[in-house]
Amino acid sequence: MNAIEAEGSQGYTENQLSKIIFDSALRIHRVLGPGLLESSYEECLFYELLRQDYML
């Protein structure tokens, strides 16, 4: 069981969750640009998903 299943996927399919995560990650990369450590992008993605009210 992954983190999303543990907290509940809020009724989203895997494809919908993938699109939400991909779109958020792409938006973050466009704003911050390349060259940061992966952990920086990971923290920003976590914050962005929480900001959009997605449970992780």
C-alpha atoms as an extended CHARMM CRD file, in Angstrom:
* protein
*
        56  EXT
         1         1  MET       CA              0.0000000000        0.0000000000        0.0000000000  PROA      1               0.0000000000
         2         2  ASN       CA              1.4300000000        3.3860000000       -0.9650000000  PROA      2               0.0000000000
         3         3  ALA       CA              0.9970000000        6.7430000000        0.8040000000  PROA      3               0.0000000000
         4         4  ILE       CA             -1.9090000000        7.8240000000       -1.3990000000  PROA      4               0.0000000000
         5         5  GLU       CA             -3.8190000000        4.6050000000       -0.6940000000  PROA      5               0.0000000000
         6         6  ALA       CA             -3.0880000000        4.8990000000        3.0220000000  PROA      6               0.0000000000
         7         7  GLU       CA             -4.6360000000        8.3590000000        3.2350000000  PROA      7               0.0000000000
         8         8  GLY       CA             -7.3190000000        7.7470000000        0.6070000000  PROA      8               0.0000000000
         9         9  SER       CA             -7.1030000000        8.7520000000       -3.0260000000  PROA      9               0.0000000000
        10        10  GLN       CA            -10.1860000000       10.9750000000       -2.7500000000  PROA      10              0.0000000000
        11        11  GLY       CA            -11.8580000000        8.9020000000       -5.4600000000  PROA      11              0.0000000000
        12        12  TYR       CA             -9.2930000000        9.5890000000       -8.1910000000  PROA      12              0.0000000000
        13        13  THR       CA             -8.1580000000        6.9590000000      -10.6820000000  PROA      13              0.0000000000
        14        14  GLU       CA             -4.4570000000        6.2220000000      -11.1550000000  PROA      14              0.0000000000
        15        15  ASN       CA             -4.5100000000        8.1590000000      -14.4370000000  PROA      15              0.0000000000
        16        16  GLN       CA             -6.0810000000       11.2010000000      -12.7800000000  PROA      16              0.0000000000
        17        17  LEU       CA             -3.5410000000       11.1040000000       -9.9400000000  PROA      17              0.0000000000
        18        18  SER       CA             -0.6970000000       10.7610000000      -12.4360000000  PROA      18              0.0000000000
        19        19  LYS       CA             -1.9540000000       13.7860000000      -14.3760000000  PROA      19              0.0000000000
        20        20  ILE       CA             -2.2520000000       15.8900000000      -11.2130000000  PROA      20              0.0000000000
        21        21  ILE       CA              1.2760000000       14.9870000000      -10.1070000000  PROA      21              0.0000000000
        22        22  PHE       CA              2.7990000000       15.3940000000      -13.5690000000  PROA      22              0.0000000000
        23        23  ASP       CA              1.1490000000       18.7770000000      -14.1880000000  PROA      23              0.0000000000
        24        24  SER       CA              2.2360000000       20.0370000000      -10.7690000000  PROA      24              0.0000000000
        25        25  ALA       CA              5.8030000000       18.8200000000      -11.2560000000  PROA      25              0.0000000000
        26        26  LEU       CA              6.0020000000       20.3860000000      -14.7170000000  PROA      26              0.0000000000
        27        27  ARG       CA              4.7040000000       23.7110000000      -13.3970000000  PROA      27              0.0000000000
        28        28  ILE       CA              7.3120000000       23.6540000000      -10.6100000000  PROA      28              0.0000000000
        29        29  HSD       CA             10.1180000000       22.8600000000      -13.0560000000  PROA      29              0.0000000000
        30        30  ARG       CA              9.0640000000       25.6980000000      -15.3580000000  PROA      30              0.0000000000
        31        31  VAL       CA              9.1290000000       28.1640000000      -12.4620000000  PROA      31              0.0000000000
        32        32  LEU       CA             12.3390000000       26.9830000000      -10.7790000000  PROA      32              0.0000000000
        33        33  GLY       CA             14.1940000000       25.8060000000      -13.8740000000  PROA      33              0.0000000000
        34        34  PRO       CA             16.7740000000       23.0300000000      -14.1290000000  PROA      34              0.0000000000
        35        35  GLY       CA             19.7940000000       22.4530000000      -11.9420000000  PROA      35              0.0000000000
        36        36  LEU       CA             18.3920000000       22.0620000000       -8.4380000000  PROA      36              0.0000000000
        37        37  LEU       CA             18.7960000000       18.9700000000       -6.3320000000  PROA      37              0.0000000000
        38        38  GLU       CA             16.0120000000       16.4160000000       -6.5970000000  PROA      38              0.0000000000
        39        39  SER       CA             15.1460000000       16.9740000000       -2.9370000000  PROA      39              0.0000000000
        40        40  SER       CA             14.3550000000       20.6260000000       -3.6980000000  PROA      40              0.0000000000
        41        41  TYR       CA             11.8630000000       19.6730000000       -6.3930000000  PROA      41              0.0000000000
        42        42  GLU       CA             10.4220000000       16.9800000000       -4.1200000000  PROA      42              0.0000000000
        43        43  GLU       CA              9.7610000000       19.4600000000       -1.3030000000  PROA      43              0.0000000000
        44        44  CYS       CA              8.1920000000       21.9370000000       -3.7190000000  PROA      44              0.0000000000
        45        45  LEU       CA              5.9670000000       19.2190000000       -5.1820000000  PROA      45              0.0000000000
        46        46  PHE       CA              4.8890000000       18.1300000000       -1.7050000000  PROA      46              0.0000000000
        47        47  TYR       CA              4.0260000000       21.7320000000       -0.8100000000  PROA      47              0.0000000000
        48        48  GLU       CA              2.1880000000       22.2990000000       -4.0940000000  PROA      48              0.0000000000
        49        49  LEU       CA              0.0440000000       19.1810000000       -3.6970000000  PROA      49              0.0000000000
        50        50  LEU       CA             -0.8180000000       20.1040000000       -0.1140000000  PROA      50              0.0000000000
        51        51  ARG       CA             -1.6450000000       23.6410000000       -1.2270000000  PROA      51              0.0000000000
        52        52  GLN       CA             -4.0850000000       22.1780000000       -3.7580000000  PROA      52              0.0000000000
        53        53  ASP       CA             -5.7070000000       20.1620000000       -0.9270000000  PROA      53              0.0000000000
        54        54  TYR       CA             -4.4750000000       16.7300000000       -2.0160000000  PROA      54              0.0000000000
        55        55  MET       CA             -3.8310000000       14.3350000000        0.8590000000  PROA      55              0.0000000000
        56        56  LEU       CA             -0.4780000000       12.5640000000        0.7650000000  PROA      56              0.0000000000
